[in-house]
Amino acid sequence: MPSHGTEAFASSCAIDFVPVVGNGRTAPFRASSLLRPEPPERFPGFRRQILAPLDGVVVAARDGLPDHHAHRGMPSLSYALTQRRRAGGGWGDLAGNHVFIRQNAVIIALCHLERGSIAVRLGQHVQLGDAIARCGNSGNSTEPHLHVQAMDDARVEHARALPMTFRGELPHNREILDIASPRRPASLPFA
């Protein structure tokens, strides 16, 4: 299935930012987490403000898809079995509510946004740090997080993935970053 690390949907360089609390964890894991999907409100990322990672122009926005429950434990296995159906709906169904920001020849996609939270419109110029939307759990998402990817075309099915850095560095898997207030833009692309 299309996911990070594959060329499909220009997602090979995508990064997921999963908000955590002080102990480095998302929502507390309960016995019920093993058995039932959980409301997204239990997770620290849900409804967290998403800021523009760079200056640019909004070239696409999709809103209106529902935020669904989070899936951990056994529910994550049954959720994984439905991924083929979501992929069959195309990239938009995988991304959920999203915003594209163009800077020169680079498109940044911000995905899995909360329904009804998108605060920008097509053609709007945004600056680094402007409020874009809130973190949600729409699309192909097992818990509230922000999916970010850079690509060379707004038509995702034709786009190539572009590598990116944040504050001049590439985050490591499971690295905890303090990105509450951007000081420098994302660097695109990097070699």
LINURTA-V434453 format. One record per helix or strand of 3 or more residues. SS is the DSSP state (H for helix, E for strand). FROM is the first residue (numbers start at 1). LEN is the number of residues. Records with the same first field share a line. If there is no record, write none. Layout:
SS=FROM-LEN + FROM-LEN
This chain:
H=8-3 + 31-4 + 40-3 + 74-7 + 83-6 + 91-5 + 156-3
E=15-3 + 49-3 + 56-7 + 97-7 + 106-8 + 131-5 + 146-6 + 164-3
